Amino acid sequence: MATNVTSKGQVTIPKAIRDLLGIRPGSAVAFRIDQRGQVVVERSDGTRPQSRFEKFRGIAGPGPSTDELMAMLRGED
């Protein structure tokens, strides 16, 4: 993803990056250089939005026990 720098030194953070980081209008962001010399953009509060998988963790409830599964697989009643 490429973007242009304005004459004021401003850039637009691409929408895909804003969505990934949960950045909204008024959000504070931090820039840092990592060990490899690459620039990293992150939320300045240090939090990361919940992953799309994490929000579904634990909603299925308890399932059948191992013995119950084995009985179903074997066709036992």
PyMOL Python script that loads the backbone (N, CA, C, O; Angstrom):
from pymol import cmd

cmd.read_pdbstr("""\
ATOM      1  N   MET A   1       0.837  -1.168   0.000  1.00  0.00           N
ATOM      2  CA  MET A   1       0.000   0.000   0.000  1.00  0.00           C
ATOM      3  C   MET A   1       0.879   1.227   0.000  1.00  0.00           C
ATOM      4  O   MET A   1       1.701   1.414   0.897  1.00  0.00           O
ATOM      5  N   ALA A   2       0.712   2.032  -0.971  1.00  0.00           N
ATOM      6  CA  ALA A   2       1.496   3.264  -1.057  1.00  0.00           C
ATOM      7  C   ALA A   2       0.584   4.459  -0.830  1.00  0.00           C
ATOM      8  O   ALA A   2      -0.609   4.417  -1.129  1.00  0.00           O
ATOM      9  N   THR A   3       1.161   5.508  -0.302  1.00  0.00           N
ATOM     10  CA  THR A   3       0.446   6.755  -0.106  1.00  0.00           C
ATOM     11  C   THR A   3       1.419   7.904  -0.324  1.00  0.00           C
ATOM     12  O   THR A   3       2.632   7.698  -0.280  1.00  0.00           O
ATOM     13  N   ASN A   4       0.924   9.074  -0.551  1.00  0.00           N
ATOM     14  CA  ASN A   4       1.775  10.240  -0.816  1.00  0.00           C
ATOM     15  C   ASN A   4       1.894  11.116   0.423  1.00  0.00           C
ATOM     16  O   ASN A   4       0.998  11.160   1.265  1.00  0.00           O
ATOM     17  N   VAL A   5       3.010  11.805   0.512  1.00  0.00           N
ATOM     18  CA  VAL A   5       3.243  12.757   1.595  1.00  0.00           C
ATOM     19  C   VAL A   5       2.866  14.133   1.080  1.00  0.00           C
ATOM     20  O   VAL A   5       3.267  14.528  -0.015  1.00  0.00           O
ATOM     21  N   THR A   6       2.085  14.870   1.884  1.00  0.00           N
ATOM     22  CA  THR A   6       1.693  16.225   1.488  1.00  0.00           C
ATOM     23  C   THR A   6       2.838  17.197   1.745  1.00  0.00           C
ATOM     24  O   THR A   6       3.858  16.823   2.324  1.00  0.00           O
ATOM     25  N   SER A   7       2.669  18.429   1.320  1.00  0.00           N
ATOM     26  CA  SER A   7       3.694  19.455   1.543  1.00  0.00           C
ATOM     27  C   SER A   7       3.880  19.752   3.033  1.00  0.00           C
ATOM     28  O   SER A   7       4.912  20.284   3.440  1.00  0.00           O
ATOM     29  N   LYS A   8       2.887  19.408   3.831  1.00  0.00           N
ATOM     30  CA  LYS A   8       2.979  19.593   5.287  1.00  0.00           C
ATOM     31  C   LYS A   8       3.565  18.373   5.988  1.00  0.00           C
ATOM     32  O   LYS A   8       3.682  18.358   7.213  1.00  0.00           O
ATOM     33  N   GLY A   9       3.937  17.346   5.213  1.00  0.00           N
ATOM     34  CA  GLY A   9       4.510  16.140   5.812  1.00  0.00           C
ATOM     35  C   GLY A   9       3.462  15.167   6.309  1.00  0.00           C
ATOM     36  O   GLY A   9       3.781  14.260   7.079  1.00  0.00           O
ATOM     37  N   GLN A  10       2.230  15.331   5.893  1.00  0.00           N
ATOM     38  CA  GLN A  10       1.151  14.462   6.332  1.00  0.00           C
ATOM     39  C   GLN A  10       0.938  13.311   5.361  1.00  0.00           C
ATOM     40  O   GLN A  10       1.171  13.443   4.159  1.00  0.00           O
ATOM     41  N   VAL A  11       0.494  12.188   5.894  1.00  0.00           N
ATOM     42  CA  VAL A  11       0.138  11.039   5.057  1.00  0.00           C
ATOM     43  C   VAL A  11      -1.220  10.527   5.494  1.00  0.00           C
ATOM     44  O   VAL A  11      -1.636  10.731   6.635  1.00  0.00           O
ATOM     45  N   THR A  12      -1.903   9.866   4.586  1.00  0.00           N
ATOM     46  CA  THR A  12      -3.162   9.219   4.917  1.00  0.00           C
ATOM     47  C   THR A  12      -2.860   7.753   5.199  1.00  0.00           C
ATOM     48  O   THR A  12      -2.253   7.065   4.379  1.00  0.00           O
ATOM     49  N   ILE A  13      -3.286   7.286   6.362  1.00  0.00           N
ATOM     50  CA  ILE A  13      -3.108   5.869   6.694  1.00  0.00           C
ATOM     51  C   ILE A  13      -4.173   5.099   5.924  1.00  0.00           C
ATOM     52  O   ILE A  13      -5.360   5.394   6.061  1.00  0.00           O
ATOM     53  N   PRO A  14      -3.774   4.118   5.117  1.00  0.00           N
ATOM     54  CA  PRO A  14      -4.751   3.379   4.319  1.00  0.00           C
ATOM     55  C   PRO A  14      -5.850   2.753   5.189  1.00  0.00           C
ATOM     56  O   PRO A  14      -5.602   2.362   6.330  1.00  0.00           O
ATOM     57  N   LYS A  15      -7.041   2.665   4.647  1.00  0.00           N
ATOM     58  CA  LYS A  15      -8.205   2.163   5.378  1.00  0.00           C
ATOM     59  C   LYS A  15      -7.976   0.767   5.946  1.00  0.00           C
ATOM     60  O   LYS A  15      -8.369   0.488   7.079  1.00  0.00           O
ATOM     61  N   ALA A  16      -7.349  -0.104   5.176  1.00  0.00           N
ATOM     62  CA  ALA A  16      -7.108  -1.471   5.664  1.00  0.00           C
ATOM     63  C   ALA A  16      -6.263  -1.456   6.942  1.00  0.00           C
ATOM     64  O   ALA A  16      -6.501  -2.251   7.851  1.00  0.00           O
ATOM     65  N   ILE A  17      -5.286  -0.562   7.015  1.00  0.00           N
ATOM     66  CA  ILE A  17      -4.436  -0.440   8.209  1.00  0.00           C
ATOM     67  C   ILE A  17      -5.230   0.163   9.356  1.00  0.00           C
ATOM     68  O   ILE A  17      -5.136  -0.306  10.490  1.00  0.00           O
ATOM     69  N   ARG A  18      -6.016   1.206   9.069  1.00  0.00           N
ATOM     70  CA  ARG A  18      -6.855   1.817  10.118  1.00  0.00           C
ATOM     71  C   ARG A  18      -7.815   0.794  10.695  1.00  0.00           C
ATOM     72  O   ARG A  18      -7.988   0.723  11.912  1.00  0.00           O
ATOM     73  N   ASP A  19      -8.443  -0.001   9.833  1.00  0.00           N
ATOM     74  CA  ASP A  19      -9.384  -1.021  10.303  1.00  0.00           C
ATOM     75  C   ASP A  19      -8.673  -2.076  11.145  1.00  0.00           C
ATOM     76  O   ASP A  19      -9.182  -2.490  12.186  1.00  0.00           O
ATOM     77  N   LEU A  20      -7.498  -2.511  10.696  1.00  0.00           N
ATOM     78  CA  LEU A  20      -6.742  -3.531  11.419  1.00  0.00           C
ATOM     79  C   LEU A  20      -6.364  -3.066  12.819  1.00  0.00           C
ATOM     80  O   LEU A  20      -6.440  -3.834  13.778  1.00  0.00           O
ATOM     81  N   LEU A  21      -5.961  -1.814  12.931  1.00  0.00           N
ATOM     82  CA  LEU A  21      -5.530  -1.273  14.222  1.00  0.00           C
ATOM     83  C   LEU A  21      -6.664  -0.668  15.041  1.00  0.00           C
ATOM     84  O   LEU A  21      -6.469  -0.309  16.202  1.00  0.00           O
ATOM     85  N   GLY A  22      -7.847  -0.554  14.444  1.00  0.00           N
ATOM     86  CA  GLY A  22      -8.966   0.060  15.154  1.00  0.00           C
ATOM     87  C   GLY A  22      -8.795   1.556  15.324  1.00  0.00           C
ATOM     88  O   GLY A  22      -9.232   2.124  16.325  1.00  0.00           O
ATOM     89  N   ILE A  23      -8.162   2.200  14.351  1.00  0.00           N
ATOM     90  CA  ILE A  23      -7.928   3.643  14.419  1.00  0.00           C
ATOM     91  C   ILE A  23      -9.138   4.365  13.857  1.00  0.00           C
ATOM     92  O   ILE A  23      -9.576   4.089  12.740  1.00  0.00           O
ATOM     93  N   ARG A  24      -9.671   5.285  14.632  1.00  0.00           N
ATOM     94  CA  ARG A  24     -10.825   6.083  14.243  1.00  0.00           C
ATOM     95  C   ARG A  24     -10.428   7.546  14.237  1.00  0.00           C
ATOM     96  O   ARG A  24      -9.353   7.879  14.737  1.00  0.00           O
ATOM     97  N   PRO A  25     -11.250   8.439  13.691  1.00  0.00           N
ATOM     98  CA  PRO A  25     -10.921   9.872  13.759  1.00  0.00           C
ATOM     99  C   PRO A  25     -10.682  10.302  15.205  1.00  0.00           C
ATOM    100  O   PRO A  25     -11.486  10.010  16.090  1.00  0.00           O
ATOM    101  N   GLY A  26      -9.602  10.977  15.425  1.00  0.00           N
ATOM    102  CA  GLY A  26      -9.236  11.424  16.771  1.00  0.00           C
ATOM    103  C   GLY A  26      -8.346  10.454  17.521  1.00  0.00           C
ATOM    104  O   GLY A  26      -7.845  10.793  18.594  1.00  0.00           O
ATOM    105  N   SER A  27      -8.132   9.254  16.990  1.00  0.00           N
ATOM    106  CA  SER A  27      -7.254   8.279  17.650  1.00  0.00           C
ATOM    107  C   SER A  27      -5.813   8.768  17.590  1.00  0.00           C
ATOM    108  O   SER A  27      -5.387   9.377  16.608  1.00  0.00           O
ATOM    109  N   ALA A  28      -5.078   8.492  18.648  1.00  0.00           N
ATOM    110  CA  ALA A  28      -3.652   8.844  18.672  1.00  0.00           C
ATOM    111  C   ALA A  28      -2.852   7.639  18.186  1.00  0.00           C
ATOM    112  O   ALA A  28      -3.126   6.504  18.576  1.00  0.00           O
ATOM    113  N   VAL A  29      -1.866   7.893  17.335  1.00  0.00           N
ATOM    114  CA  VAL A  29      -0.997   6.830  16.837  1.00  0.00           C
ATOM    115  C   VAL A  29       0.444   7.160  17.186  1.00  0.00           C
ATOM    116  O   VAL A  29       0.809   8.321  17.375  1.00  0.00           O
ATOM    117  N   ALA A  30       1.249   6.119  17.265  1.00  0.00           N
ATOM    118  CA  ALA A  30       2.671   6.286  17.556  1.00  0.00           C
ATOM    119  C   ALA A  30       3.477   5.671  16.417  1.00  0.00           C
ATOM    120  O   ALA A  30       3.079   4.668  15.825  1.00  0.00           O
ATOM    121  N   PHE A  31       4.600   6.283  16.129  1.00  0.00           N
ATOM    122  CA  PHE A  31       5.520   5.777  15.123  1.00  0.00           C
ATOM    123  C   PHE A  31       6.804   5.402  15.841  1.00  0.00           C
ATOM    124  O   PHE A  31       7.288   6.141  16.698  1.00  0.00           O
ATOM    125  N   ARG A  32       7.354   4.242  15.483  1.00  0.00           N
ATOM    126  CA  ARG A  32       8.646   3.847  16.051  1.00  0.00           C
ATOM    127  C   ARG A  32       9.415   3.075  14.993  1.00  0.00           C
ATOM    128  O   ARG A  32       8.845   2.613  14.004  1.00  0.00           O
ATOM    129  N   ILE A  33      10.704   2.944  15.210  1.00  0.00           N
ATOM    130  CA  ILE A  33      11.549   2.182  14.298  1.00  0.00           C
ATOM    131  C   ILE A  33      11.931   0.891  15.015  1.00  0.00           C
ATOM    132  O   ILE A  33      12.459   0.921  16.127  1.00  0.00           O
ATOM    133  N   ASP A  34      11.657  -0.253  14.362  1.00  0.00           N
ATOM    134  CA  ASP A  34      11.949  -1.535  14.991  1.00  0.00           C
ATOM    135  C   ASP A  34      13.419  -1.911  14.811  1.00  0.00           C
ATOM    136  O   ASP A  34      14.206  -1.137  14.268  1.00  0.00           O
ATOM    137  N   GLN A  35      13.777  -3.105  15.272  1.00  0.00           N
ATOM    138  CA  GLN A  35      15.174  -3.562  15.245  1.00  0.00           C
ATOM    139  C   GLN A  35      15.723  -3.710  13.833  1.00  0.00           C
ATOM    140  O   GLN A  35      16.933  -3.634  13.623  1.00  0.00           O
ATOM    141  N   ARG A  36      14.837  -3.920  12.867  1.00  0.00           N
ATOM    142  CA  ARG A  36      15.271  -4.078  11.478  1.00  0.00           C
ATOM    143  C   ARG A  36      15.316  -2.739  10.736  1.00  0.00           C
ATOM    144  O   ARG A  36      15.633  -2.706   9.547  1.00  0.00           O
ATOM    145  N   GLY A  37      15.000  -1.632  11.427  1.00  0.00           N
ATOM    146  CA  GLY A  37      15.018  -0.324  10.809  1.00  0.00           C
ATOM    147  C   GLY A  37      13.739   0.034  10.073  1.00  0.00           C
ATOM    148  O   GLY A  37      13.707   1.014   9.329  1.00  0.00           O
ATOM    149  N   GLN A  38      12.684  -0.748  10.273  1.00  0.00           N
ATOM    150  CA  GLN A  38      11.406  -0.469   9.622  1.00  0.00           C
ATOM    151  C   GLN A  38      10.531   0.384  10.536  1.00  0.00           C
ATOM    152  O   GLN A  38      10.569   0.253  11.759  1.00  0.00           O
ATOM    153  N   VAL A  39       9.748   1.253   9.918  1.00  0.00           N
ATOM    154  CA  VAL A  39       8.848   2.123  10.669  1.00  0.00           C
ATOM    155  C   VAL A  39       7.585   1.342  11.006  1.00  0.00           C
ATOM    156  O   VAL A  39       6.999   0.690  10.142  1.00  0.00           O
ATOM    157  N   VAL A  40       7.173   1.411  12.255  1.00  0.00           N
ATOM    158  CA  VAL A  40       5.979   0.713  12.741  1.00  0.00           C
ATOM    159  C   VAL A  40       4.965   1.757  13.190  1.00  0.00           C
ATOM    160  O   VAL A  40       5.298   2.683  13.930  1.00  0.00           O
ATOM    161  N   VAL A  41       3.732   1.600  12.739  1.00  0.00           N
ATOM    162  CA  VAL A  41       2.638   2.477  13.173  1.00  0.00           C
ATOM    163  C   VAL A  41       1.779   1.662  14.122  1.00  0.00           C
ATOM    164  O   VAL A  41       1.382   0.543  13.797  1.00  0.00           O
ATOM    165  N   GLU A  42       1.491   2.209  15.284  1.00  0.00           N
ATOM    166  CA  GLU A  42       0.664   1.504  16.268  1.00  0.00           C
ATOM    167  C   GLU A  42      -0.176   2.501  17.042  1.00  0.00           C
ATOM    168  O   GLU A  42       0.096   3.701  17.045  1.00  0.00           O
ATOM    169  N   ARG A  43      -1.193   1.986  17.692  1.00  0.00           N
ATOM    170  CA  ARG A  43      -2.005   2.846  18.547  1.00  0.00           C
ATOM    171  C   ARG A  43      -1.148   3.313  19.711  1.00  0.00           C
ATOM    172  O   ARG A  43      -0.392   2.523  20.277  1.00  0.00           O
ATOM    173  N   SER A  44      -1.252   4.574  20.074  1.00  0.00           N
ATOM    174  CA  SER A  44      -0.368   5.092  21.124  1.00  0.00           C
ATOM    175  C   SER A  44      -0.761   4.594  22.512  1.00  0.00           C
ATOM    176  O   SER A  44       0.044   4.665  23.441  1.00  0.00           O
ATOM    177  N   ASP A  45      -1.989   4.091  22.667  1.00  0.00           N
ATOM    178  CA  ASP A  45      -2.374   3.560  23.979  1.00  0.00           C
ATOM    179  C   ASP A  45      -1.847   2.138  24.180  1.00  0.00           C
ATOM    180  O   ASP A  45      -2.023   1.558  25.252  1.00  0.00           O
ATOM    181  N   GLY A  46      -1.200   1.574  23.153  1.00  0.00           N
ATOM    182  CA  GLY A  46      -0.586   0.252  23.269  1.00  0.00           C
ATOM    183  C   GLY A  46      -1.544  -0.915  23.142  1.00  0.00           C
ATOM    184  O   GLY A  46      -1.115  -2.068  23.187  1.00  0.00           O
ATOM    185  N   THR A  47      -2.828  -0.643  22.985  1.00  0.00           N
ATOM    186  CA  THR A  47      -3.785  -1.740  22.871  1.00  0.00           C
ATOM    187  C   THR A  47      -3.920  -2.181  21.425  1.00  0.00           C
ATOM    188  O   THR A  47      -3.631  -1.432  20.492  1.00  0.00           O
ATOM    189  N   ARG A  48      -4.363  -3.406  21.268  1.00  0.00           N
ATOM    190  CA  ARG A  48      -4.650  -3.920  19.937  1.00  0.00           C
ATOM    191  C   ARG A  48      -6.096  -4.369  19.931  1.00  0.00           C
ATOM    192  O   ARG A  48      -6.574  -4.929  20.917  1.00  0.00           O
ATOM    193  N   PRO A  49      -6.789  -4.135  18.848  1.00  0.00           N
ATOM    194  CA  PRO A  49      -8.174  -4.595  18.804  1.00  0.00           C
ATOM    195  C   PRO A  49      -8.234  -6.121  18.845  1.00  0.00           C
ATOM    196  O   PRO A  49      -7.301  -6.811  18.433  1.00  0.00           O
ATOM    197  N   GLN A  50      -9.337  -6.616  19.345  1.00  0.00           N
ATOM    198  CA  GLN A  50      -9.540  -8.054  19.437  1.00  0.00           C
ATOM    199  C   GLN A  50      -9.551  -8.659  18.037  1.00  0.00           C
ATOM    200  O   GLN A  50     -10.133  -8.087  17.115  1.00  0.00           O
ATOM    201  N   SER A  51      -8.912  -9.810  17.879  1.00  0.00           N
ATOM    202  CA  SER A  51      -8.884 -10.433  16.561  1.00  0.00           C
ATOM    203  C   SER A  51     -10.276 -10.920  16.182  1.00  0.00           C
ATOM    204  O   SER A  51     -11.137 -11.103  17.043  1.00  0.00           O
ATOM    205  N   ARG A  52     -10.483 -11.124  14.903  1.00  0.00           N
ATOM    206  CA  ARG A  52     -11.796 -11.563  14.457  1.00  0.00           C
ATOM    207  C   ARG A  52     -12.123 -12.950  14.974  1.00  0.00           C
ATOM    208  O   ARG A  52     -13.295 -13.324  15.016  1.00  0.00           O
ATOM    209  N   PHE A  53     -11.126 -13.719  15.368  1.00  0.00           N
ATOM    210  CA  PHE A  53     -11.357 -15.051  15.914  1.00  0.00           C
ATOM    211  C   PHE A  53     -11.538 -15.008  17.427  1.00  0.00           C
ATOM    212  O   PHE A  53     -12.329 -15.767  17.987  1.00  0.00           O
ATOM    213  N   GLU A  54     -10.803 -14.119  18.083  1.00  0.00           N
ATOM    214  CA  GLU A  54     -10.845 -14.030  19.543  1.00  0.00           C
ATOM    215  C   GLU A  54     -12.242 -13.695  20.051  1.00  0.00           C
ATOM    216  O   GLU A  54     -12.643 -14.183  21.108  1.00  0.00           O
ATOM    217  N   LYS A  55     -12.985 -12.879  19.324  1.00  0.00           N
ATOM    218  CA  LYS A  55     -14.303 -12.482  19.809  1.00  0.00           C
ATOM    219  C   LYS A  55     -15.292 -13.637  19.825  1.00  0.00           C
ATOM    220  O   LYS A  55     -16.345 -13.540  20.455  1.00  0.00           O
ATOM    221  N   PHE A  56     -14.969 -14.729  19.142  1.00  0.00           N
ATOM    222  CA  PHE A  56     -15.854 -15.891  19.142  1.00  0.00           C
ATOM    223  C   PHE A  56     -15.397 -16.988  20.104  1.00  0.00           C
ATOM    224  O   PHE A  56     -16.082 -18.002  20.242  1.00  0.00           O
ATOM    225  N   ARG A  57     -14.279 -16.810  20.759  1.00  0.00           N
ATOM    226  CA  ARG A  57     -13.748 -17.814  21.671  1.00  0.00           C
ATOM    227  C   ARG A  57     -14.719 -18.043  22.831  1.00  0.00           C
ATOM    228  O   ARG A  57     -15.143 -17.096  23.494  1.00  0.00           O
ATOM    229  N   GLY A  58     -15.061 -19.297  23.064  1.00  0.00           N
ATOM    230  CA  GLY A  58     -15.863 -19.665  24.216  1.00  0.00           C
ATOM    231  C   GLY A  58     -17.362 -19.521  24.050  1.00  0.00           C
ATOM    232  O   GLY A  58     -18.082 -19.699  25.033  1.00  0.00           O
ATOM    233  N   ILE A  59     -17.882 -19.209  22.868  1.00  0.00           N
ATOM    234  CA  ILE A  59     -19.322 -19.013  22.738  1.00  0.00           C
ATOM    235  C   ILE A  59     -20.073 -20.308  22.443  1.00  0.00           C
ATOM    236  O   ILE A  59     -21.301 -20.336  22.525  1.00  0.00           O
ATOM    237  N   ALA A  60     -19.362 -21.374  22.104  1.00  0.00           N
ATOM    238  CA  ALA A  60     -20.034 -22.622  21.758  1.00  0.00           C
ATOM    239  C   ALA A  60     -20.515 -23.385  22.988  1.00  0.00           C
ATOM    240  O   ALA A  60     -21.422 -24.213  22.888  1.00  0.00           O
ATOM    241  N   GLY A  61     -19.926 -23.119  24.125  1.00  0.00           N
ATOM    242  CA  GLY A  61     -20.315 -23.826  25.335  1.00  0.00           C
ATOM    243  C   GLY A  61     -19.647 -25.191  25.410  1.00  0.00           C
ATOM    244  O   GLY A  61     -18.935 -25.596  24.491  1.00  0.00           O
ATOM    245  N   PRO A  62     -19.882 -25.893  26.506  1.00  0.00           N
ATOM    246  CA  PRO A  62     -19.243 -27.201  26.665  1.00  0.00           C
ATOM    247  C   PRO A  62     -19.841 -28.216  25.698  1.00  0.00           C
ATOM    248  O   PRO A  62     -21.048 -28.221  25.459  1.00  0.00           O
ATOM    249  N   GLY A  63     -19.017 -29.046  25.163  1.00  0.00           N
ATOM    250  CA  GLY A  63     -19.473 -30.078  24.236  1.00  0.00           C
ATOM    251  C   GLY A  63     -19.579 -31.419  24.937  1.00  0.00           C
ATOM    252  O   GLY A  63     -19.434 -31.512  26.156  1.00  0.00           O
ATOM    253  N   PRO A  64     -19.832 -32.449  24.160  1.00  0.00           N
ATOM    254  CA  PRO A  64     -19.918 -33.785  24.756  1.00  0.00           C
ATOM    255  C   PRO A  64     -18.554 -34.241  25.273  1.00  0.00           C
ATOM    256  O   PRO A  64     -17.510 -33.775  24.816  1.00  0.00           O
ATOM    257  N   SER A  65     -18.588 -35.151  26.226  1.00  0.00           N
ATOM    258  CA  SER A  65     -17.350 -35.687  26.784  1.00  0.00           C
ATOM    259  C   SER A  65     -16.701 -36.625  25.763  1.00  0.00           C
ATOM    260  O   SER A  65     -17.308 -36.974  24.750  1.00  0.00           O
ATOM    261  N   THR A  66     -15.490 -37.017  26.038  1.00  0.00           N
ATOM    262  CA  THR A  66     -14.783 -37.942  25.151  1.00  0.00           C
ATOM    263  C   THR A  66     -15.534 -39.262  25.049  1.00  0.00           C
ATOM    264  O   THR A  66     -15.657 -39.818  23.958  1.00  0.00           O
ATOM    265  N   ASP A  67     -16.040 -39.775  26.178  1.00  0.00           N
ATOM    266  CA  ASP A  67     -16.787 -41.036  26.165  1.00  0.00           C
ATOM    267  C   ASP A  67     -18.060 -40.910  25.324  1.00  0.00           C
ATOM    268  O   ASP A  67     -18.413 -41.832  24.590  1.00  0.00           O
ATOM    269  N   GLU A  68     -18.747 -39.768  25.433  1.00  0.00           N
ATOM    270  CA  GLU A  68     -19.959 -39.560  24.642  1.00  0.00           C
ATOM    271  C   GLU A  68     -19.633 -39.474  23.146  1.00  0.00           C
ATOM    272  O   GLU A  68     -20.373 -40.005  22.318  1.00  0.00           O
ATOM    273  N   LEU A  69     -18.538 -38.813  22.803  1.00  0.00           N
ATOM    274  CA  LEU A  69     -18.112 -38.729  21.398  1.00  0.00           C
ATOM    275  C   LEU A  69     -17.775 -40.114  20.855  1.00  0.00           C
ATOM    276  O   LEU A  69     -18.177 -40.468  19.747  1.00  0.00           O
ATOM    277  N   MET A  70     -17.049 -40.880  21.628  1.00  0.00           N
ATOM    278  CA  MET A  70     -16.655 -42.220  21.166  1.00  0.00           C
ATOM    279  C   MET A  70     -17.887 -43.098  20.960  1.00  0.00           C
ATOM    280  O   MET A  70     -17.945 -43.874  20.006  1.00  0.00           O
ATOM    281  N   ALA A  71     -18.872 -42.978  21.852  1.00  0.00           N
ATOM    282  CA  ALA A  71     -20.098 -43.747  21.719  1.00  0.00           C
ATOM    283  C   ALA A  71     -20.861 -43.342  20.447  1.00  0.00           C
ATOM    284  O   ALA A  71     -21.402 -44.199  19.747  1.00  0.00           O
ATOM    285  N   MET A  72     -20.901 -42.032  20.151  1.00  0.00           N
ATOM    286  CA  MET A  72     -21.569 -41.566  18.936  1.00  0.00           C
ATOM    287  C   MET A  72     -20.859 -42.079  17.698  1.00  0.00           C
ATOM    288  O   MET A  72     -21.502 -42.516  16.744  1.00  0.00           O
ATOM    289  N   LEU A  73     -19.526 -42.027  17.711  1.00  0.00           N
ATOM    290  CA  LEU A  73     -18.758 -42.491  16.562  1.00  0.00           C
ATOM    291  C   LEU A  73     -18.899 -43.990  16.324  1.00  0.00           C
ATOM    292  O   LEU A  73     -18.855 -44.458  15.186  1.00  0.00           O
ATOM    293  N   ARG A  74     -19.066 -44.721  17.392  1.00  0.00           N
ATOM    294  CA  ARG A  74     -19.200 -46.169  17.284  1.00  0.00           C
ATOM    295  C   ARG A  74     -20.640 -46.589  16.979  1.00  0.00           C
ATOM    296  O   ARG A  74     -20.912 -47.757  16.705  1.00  0.00           O
ATOM    297  N   GLY A  75     -21.554 -45.618  17.031  1.00  0.00           N
ATOM    298  CA  GLY A  75     -22.953 -45.919  16.771  1.00  0.00           C
ATOM    299  C   GLY A  75     -23.682 -46.555  17.933  1.00  0.00           C
ATOM    300  O   GLY A  75     -24.720 -47.194  17.760  1.00  0.00           O
ATOM    301  N   GLU A  76     -23.133 -46.374  19.110  1.00  0.00           N
ATOM    302  CA  GLU A  76     -23.758 -46.926  20.324  1.00  0.00           C
ATOM    303  C   GLU A  76     -24.864 -45.994  20.789  1.00  0.00           C
ATOM    304  O   GLU A  76     -24.798 -44.781  20.590  1.00  0.00           O
ATOM    305  N   ASP A  77     -25.864 -46.567  21.398  1.00  0.00           N
ATOM    306  CA  ASP A  77     -26.986 -45.753  21.901  1.00  0.00           C
ATOM    307  C   ASP A  77     -26.856 -45.469  23.357  1.00  0.00           C
ATOM    308  O   ASP A  77     -27.713 -44.799  23.934  1.00  0.00           O
TER     309      ASP A  77
END
""", "prot")
cmd.dss("prot")
cmd.show_as("cartoon", "prot")
cmd.util.cbc("prot")
cmd.orient("prot")
